[in-house]
């Protein structure tokens, strides 16, 4: 842990080959073991997992084999001084889930999604992790008339109820996103995610993961989305990155596009002592043009940017800030913040 009290995580998918929908990989792949070696070297404490990051090809394994593989991984993490922060079911790549997983019109797809989610919980339990993240990637539609949106929300809550009943120790953090890969997503914002949790059998075990880029794609400010979760004591994880406008999900290095927006995220997290609540997760990807031998810089840079901004937050003249607020002199407050960010 660094001197500021924060712990950091990223997922193995954040060291990637650079493929996009219009072109092939541009960098060679790295083995999972090589990626694990990067965590300590880059100053990270925890690993974000999809279920099949932890146990590859789990659909071809028995429940007993899955748990055995996860326990072996736990030993490797222990030897490296790492922990699992989250485990998330990867429900968007199976042929059955083209039209959704929990909200599919096909009962076979829904049954598959529930069973896979149970295996995800088994993996998390074996890894000593109780936080399950649901990125509801295909829980939406390309055509509104193709699904009953109200029934879809019921089905999401029913699926979460099944998970909560399966293991009484887990917590579920819903990660909202307004679109992509689906054109219309049913849980697009922090408010939707928190409300969905209150529809379940155990609202106290349901929370929120806010990703910076997802908030921007919804036309919202990530700091406000995080603040909403904090107000409800539901912000259980964050995926920090950056985003250049309402485009595809870019996962740029944190603070690389909009430094003021990044500062505001660190401000709300630090002021509300998030370092006592959870891990700072990064979900950033190297630009496609980055050479393979320097394709980890986006992770190191994002971590460094965050800690620099913690310094800026903690050195901010709060007295001068409060004077501006009390005088309702927001132009002066604007100047104060910008000057502070520029080191003036």
ZAMARGU-4260 file (C-alpha; in steps of 0.2 Angstrom, whole numbers, plus 5000, padded with zeros to 4 digits):
<rodrens>
0) 5000/5000/5000 | 5006/5017/4996 | 5008/5032/5008 | 4991/5039/5003 | 4982/5023/5009
5) 4975/5017/4992 | 4976/5000/4984 | 4975/4997/4966 | 4969/4984/4954 | 4968/4980/4935
10) 4962/4965/4925 | 4973/4954/4914 | 4963/4961/4899 | 4971/4978/4902 | 4987/4971/4894
15) 4981/4967/4877 | 4985/4964/4859 | 4977/4980/4852 | 4964/4972/4840 | 4949/4982/4836
20) 4933/4979/4826 | 4941/4985/4811 | 4959/4977/4812 | 4969/4962/4819 | 4980/4962/4834
25) 4996/4973/4833 | 5005/4966/4848 | 5010/4948/4853 | 4999/4941/4867 | 5007/4938/4884
30) 5003/4923/4895 | 4993/4925/4911 | 5008/4921/4921 | 5018/4935/4913 | 5003/4947/4916
35) 5003/4942/4935 | 5021/4946/4936 | 5018/4964/4931 | 5006/4968/4945 | 5020/4970/4959
40) 5032/4978/4947 | 5019/4991/4942 | 5014/4994/4960 | 4997/4985/4960 | 4989/4976/4974
45) 4974/4966/4968 | 4968/4958/4952 | 4951/4960/4943 | 4945/4943/4936 | 4932/4938/4924
50) 4927/4920/4928 | 4937/4913/4914 | 4952/4923/4917 | 4953/4914/4933 | 4948/4897/4926
55) 4950/4896/4907 | 4937/4885/4898 | 4926/4883/4913 | 4911/4878/4903 | 4921/4862/4899
60) 4924/4858/4917 | 4914/4851/4931 | 4910/4861/4947 | 4923/4852/4956 | 4937/4855/4943
65) 4932/4873/4943 | 4935/4875/4962 | 4951/4865/4961 | 4958/4876/4948 | 4953/4892/4957
70) 4961/4886/4973 | 4977/4883/4964 | 4976/4901/4957 | 4973/4907/4975 | 4990/4899/4980
75) 4999/4908/4966 | 4991/4925/4971 | 4996/4922/4989 | 5014/4918/4983 | 5015/4935/4974
80) 5007/4945/4988 | 4991/4948/4977 | 4972/4946/4981 | 4957/4945/4970 | 4947/4961/4971
85) 4932/4956/4960 | 4926/4941/4949 | 4913/4944/4935 | 4904/4931/4925 | 4908/4933/4906
90) 4891/4931/4899 | 4893/4940/4882 | 4903/4929/4872 | 4894/4912/4872 | 4883/4908/4856
95) 4868/4906/4868 | 4869/4924/4874 | 4868/4934/4857 | 4852/4941/4862 | 4856/4943/4881
100) 4859/4932/4896 | 4848/4935/4911 | 4836/4945/4900 | 4836/4934/4884 | 4820/4929/4877
105) 4827/4911/4876 | 4824/4902/4892 | 4840/4891/4888 | 4851/4906/4888 | 4844/4912/4904
110) 4847/4895/4912 | 4865/4895/4906 | 4868/4913/4913 | 4862/4908/4930 | 4872/4892/4930
115) 4887/4901/4924 | 4885/4914/4938 | 4884/4901/4951 | 4901/4894/4945 | 4908/4912/4945
120) 4903/4913/4964 | 4912/4896/4967 | 4927/4904/4959 | 4926/4919/4969 | 4924/4909/4985
125) 4939/4899/4981 | 4949/4915/4978 | 4944/4922/4995 | 4934/4936/4986 | 4916/4940/4990
130) 4913/4954/4977 | 4904/4949/4961 | 4903/4962/4947 | 4889/4961/4934 | 4893/4971/4918
135) 4877/4968/4910 | 4884/4968/4892 | 4870/4961/4882 | 4856/4965/4894 | 4847/4976/4882
140) 4841/4976/4864 | 4844/4983/4847 | 4825/4985/4844 | 4814/4991/4859 | 4799/4980/4853
145) 4810/4964/4853 | 4809/4963/4872 | 4798/4969/4887 | 4809/4981/4896 | 4799/4980/4912
150) 4800/4961/4912 | 4819/4962/4908 | 4822/4972/4924 | 4812/4959/4934 | 4823/4945/4926
155) 4839/4954/4931 | 4832/4955/4949 | 4827/4937/4949 | 4845/4932/4942 | 4853/4942/4956
160) 4841/4934/4969 | 4847/4917/4963 | 4865/4922/4966 | 4862/4930/4983 | 4853/4914/4989
165) 4866/4903/4982 | 4880/4910/4993 | 4875/4921/5008 | 4892/4929/5009 | 4893/4937/4992
170) 4890/4955/4987 | 4885/4960/4970 | 4891/4977/4962 | 4882/4981/4946 | 4892/4990/4933
175) 4881/5002/4922 | 4884/5006/4904 | 4872/5015/4893 | 4876/5006/4876 | 4889/4995/4867
180) 4889/4981/4863 | 4870/4983/4864 | 4862/4999/4856 | 4850/5000/4871 | 4856/4995/4889
185) 4843/4992/4902 | 4854/4998/4917 | 4863/5013/4910 | 4867/5024/4925 | 4872/5023/4943
190) 4854/5027/4948 | 4847/5012/4938 | 4860/5000/4946 | 4857/5006/4964 | 4838/5005/4961
195) 4840/4987/4954 | 4848/4982/4970 | 4833/4987/4980 | 4822/4976/4970 | 4832/4960/4976
200) 4829/4950/4991 | 4845/4957/4999 | 4847/4976/4995 | 4861/4977/5008 | 4872/4965/4998
205) 4869/4975/4982 | 4880/4989/4976 | 4888/4998/4962 | 4904/4999/4952 | 4906/5016/4942
210) 4917/5016/4927 | 4923/5033/4921 | 4921/5030/4902 | 4903/5023/4905 | 4897/5038/4914
215) 4904/5049/4900 | 4895/5038/4887 | 4879/5042/4896 | 4882/5060/4895 | 4886/5061/4914
220) 4900/5066/4925 | 4909/5051/4933 | 4912/5061/4949 | 4893/5064/4951 | 4890/5045/4947
225) 4903/5041/4961 | 4895/5053/4973 | 4878/5046/4970 | 4885/5029/4975 | 4894/5036/4990
230) 4878/5045/4996 | 4869/5028/4997 | 4885/5019/5004 | 4884/5008/4988 | 4900/5013/4979
235) 4910/4996/4981 | 4922/4998/4966 | 4928/5009/4953 | 4935/5007/4936 | 4945/5023/4932
240) 4950/5028/4914 | 4946/5042/4902 | 4935/5045/4887 | 4936/5057/4872 | 4917/5061/4870
245) 4902/5051/4866 | 4911/5038/4855 | 4915/5020/4857 | 4922/5014/4874 | 4940/5020/4873
250) 4947/5015/4890 | 4961/5029/4889 | 4973/5031/4903 | 4966/5040/4918 | 4967/5059/4917
255) 4974/5058/4899 | 4959/5066/4890 | 4951/5078/4903 | 4962/5082/4918 | 4949/5092/4927
260) 4936/5078/4926 | 4949/5066/4933 | 4953/5078/4947 | 4935/5079/4952 | 4934/5060/4953
265) 4949/5060/4964 | 4942/5074/4974 | 4925/5065/4978 | 4934/5049/4981 | 4947/5056/4993
270) 4935/5068/5002 | 4924/5053/5006 | 4938/5042/5011 | 4936/5029/4998 | 4953/5022/5002
275) 4944/5014/5018 | 4930/5007/5007 | 4937/4999/4992 | 4951/4997/4979 | 4954/5009/4965
280) 4952/4998/4949 | 4959/5004/4933 | 4951/4998/4917 | 4963/5006/4904 | 4970/4999/4888
285) 4986/5004/4878 | 4983/5014/4862 | 4983/5003/4847 | 4999/5012/4841 | 5009/5008/4856
290) 5024/4997/4854 | 5024/4980/4863 | 5039/4983/4873 | 5031/4999/4881 | 5013/4993/4881
295) 5011/4993/4900 | 5014/5012/4902 | 4995/5016/4902 | 4994/5006/4918 | 5009/5014/4926
300) 5004/5031/4920 | 4986/5030/4926 | 4992/5025/4944 | 5004/5039/4944 | 4991/5052/4938
305) 4979/5046/4952 | 4992/5048/4965 | 4998/5065/4958 | 4979/5071/4959 | 4978/5064/4977
310) 4992/5076/4981 | 4983/5090/4972 | 4967/5086/4981 | 4975/5086/4998 | 4985/5102/4995
315) 4970/5112/4989 | 4967/5127/5000 | 4950/5123/5007 | 4949/5139/5016 | 4950/5149/5000
320) 4938/5137/4992 | 4925/5139/5006 | 4927/5158/5005 | 4923/5157/4986 | 4908/5146/4990
325) 4901/5157/5004 | 4903/5172/4993 | 4895/5163/4978 | 4910/5168/4968 | 4911/5153/4957
330) 4922/5162/4944 | 4935/5164/4957 | 4932/5146/4963 | 4935/5140/4945 | 4951/5150/4944
335) 4957/5143/4960 | 4955/5125/4955 | 4963/5128/4938 | 4977/5137/4945 | 4980/5124/4958
340) 4980/5110/4945 | 4993/5121/4935 | 5004/5122/4951 | 5001/5141/4952
</rodrens>
